[in-house]
Amino acid sequence: MKALIVDDERLARKELMSLLAKHHEVEVVGEAANADEAEKLVHELRPDLLFLDVNMPGRDGFQLLEALDPAPHVIFVTAYDEHALHAFKVNALDYVMKPVEPARLEAALNKVPRITEAGAPQRDMLHADDQIFLRDGEKCWFCTLKDVRYFQSEGNYIRVYFNDQKPMVLRSLNTLEKRLDPLVFFRTSRKHIINLQWVEKIEPWFNGGLMVKLKGGEQVEVSRRQSARFKELLSL
């Protein structure tokens, strides 16, 4: 598992690197002193995990996550506890207080999804177990893609439906479709992409189309043009 340490304090980075040296499953591939350096390294090194401070000169840790698409898994490491609630609202894996205790670090690492023997997941393609960072106004979320029932286009924005949330983010459905696993996410029409794992019922609809009922209770229409491909994808 490749990890990147992001902290404006050099001694804090070195101390964390020393503690991580005992965990052979973790390879620290880089360190950054601010969000600008970190954003560049994330794109270059493709880490699976960020150890991220919150308060840094310039952009803070939450603003860094907003700029990353997709964001790696995140463990916040900070000296201040006032950001803990915010961190868990965005579904960070953990929130570790400085000074970092070895047992506390080990507990945090146990929350990181294991990387398969085939190697690190491909970050260019978004899969069901990947996390995405979402921000709508002042609210932020970490969301696992398998929890997203469907995406709905609303002009230049996409509304993301997961759990009891439905934030709206600036993104085109066409751009998103190219990055989603086609075996999990299906473009039903110009307005919707659904998660096939959430399909509960399929019924014939007008003009040769289909109506899909999702486990969350929503109904999404499959256009006539997409219906044949949809049936082929779901057939034995």
N, C-alpha and C positions, 0 to 999 in steps of 0.2 A: 504494500500500500504506500503510495507516494504522498508525502506530506509537505506543506509549505507553512512556515512560521511567519506571522505578521504581527510585529510589535515594534513600537518606536524606541523601546529601551533595549540597548545592545546586551546588557547583562541578563535581562529577562530572557532574551532569545537564546543566549548561551546556556543558561540554566535549564531551559526546557529541552534543548538539544541534548544536554548531558543526561537528563532523565529518560529521554526517548531512546538513547543508545542501548538501553537494557531491553527494549522491545524490538526484537529482530524482524518482526513483521512490518515495522514502520521504517520507511526510508525517507529521511529528510532531504528533499531535493533542492531546497532553497530557503532563503529568508528575506524578508522585506521590512523596511523601517516605516513605510507609510502606504496608503492605499494606492497611490499612483504606481509605485514599484510593484506592489502585489498584483495589481490588475495585469500588468505586463507579464509578470512571471506566470500567472495562472494561464494565460493564453499560450505562453511558450512551453511550459513544463507539464501542463495538464495534470495537476495534482488531484488525488482522490479526496484529500482531507485538508482543511485549513485549521490551524491553531490561530485564532484571531483575537487580537485586543480590540476593545471598543473605542476608547479615547486615544486619538492620535492626531498629530498636526494635520490640517487640511481635512479631507474627508474622514469620517469615522468608520468603524467596522460595518455598521448597517448600510451606510452609503456605498461602501465597496461592494457588498453583496448585491445591491440594487443594480450595479453595473455589470455583474457577471451573469452570463446566460449560456449554459446553465451554471449554477453555483455548485462547487464541490460540497461534500459534507463539511459541517462546521462544528468545532468545539471552541467556544469562547473562553479565553484565558485573560482575566482582568483583575485589577486590585479593588474594583468598586462593585458593590452588590446592587446598586440602584437600577442597573440595566437588566437584571436577571429576568424580570417579568416580561420585558420586551423580547428578550432572547428566546424564551420558551413560547411566546406567542408566535414567533416565526419558525417554531419547531426546530431550533438548533438541537444537535445531539446532546450537548451538555454545556454547563456553565461552571467553569472551574476558577476558584479564587486563588490569587497569589498571596503568599508564596505557595507554589504547587507542591502538594504532598504526593509521594510516589504511589501510595494506595489510591488516592483520589484520581490521579492520572490513569491508573490501570482501570479503574471503574469506568472512566469516560471512554477509554479505548474499547472497552467491551461493548459499547453501544454502537460502534461503527460497523456497518454491514461488511461482511467479509468479501474480499476480492476473490474471484474464481481462479483456478489454476491456469486458465487461459490467459490471465493477465488482467490489467486494469480495464474497466469498461470504456468503450469508445464514447468520448464526450461529444462528438459531432452529431451522433444519432442519439435521440432521447428515448430511453427504454422505460418500461413500467416501474422499475425500482429506482429510477433516478429521481433526485430531488430538484425542484425548481424554486426560485425565489420570486415572490410576487409582491408588488407594492401598489396600493390604490390609495392615493392621498397620503394620510399619515399612518395608515395601517399597513403592516407587513406580515407576510406568511412564508414559511417553508412548507412546501407541499410535495408529497410523493406522487408521481404521475399516476400510479395505479389507483389512487384515491379520486382522481378527476373523472367525473361521469361523462362530461362533454364540454366542448368549447363552442361558444356562439359568437358569430361576427356581429358587431354593432358599429357600422361605419369604419373608422380607422382603428377601432379598438376590438379587443376580444374579451368576452365575459367568460370566466373560468368557474365552473361549478364543481365544488368538492366539499364534502362534509356538509355543514350548514352555511357555507360561505359561497359568495359569488362575486369576487372582485373583478374589476375591469382594468385591463392593461393595454398599453399602446403597442399593438402588434397586428400584422395582417394574418388572416387565416391561411393564405397561400404560403407565406414564409414559414409559419408554424408547421403546416402539413409536411413540408420537405424534411423536417427534423424529427418527426414522430415515427415510431416503429409502426410500419404498415400492417403488421400482424396483430397489433393491439388497437390502433386507432384508425378509424375509417371515416372518410369524407362523405357524408350522406347527401350533402347539397352545397350550394354556394354559401350557406349560412352556418352549417354545423359540421363538427367533427365529433364522433362519439367514441367512447371506450367500449370495445366489444365485450370486455369482461363484465360490463355492467348491463348487458342486454338481458332482459327477462322474458320478453314476449314480442313476437313479430306478427303483424296482421296485414292483409291486402289493403290498399288504399286507392284513392282516386287516380284515374289515368295511368294505371299500371305501376304506380308507386307502392311504397310500403310505409307502414307506421310502426316504429319501434318504441316499445315501452321499456324504460330503464328501471333498475332496481330502486332508484331514488324516487320513483313515481312520475318522472317527467316523460313526455312523449315527444319524439323527434321524427320528422318525416324524412324518408329516403326518396329522393327524386326518381322519376322513371328512368332517367339516364343511368343512375347509379344502382338501381335495383338489381339488374342482372349480375353485376360485379359483386354486389353484396351477397346474393344467394350463392354465387360460386365460391366466395370466400368462406362461407359458413357451412357449406355442404361437405359431406364425407368424400 
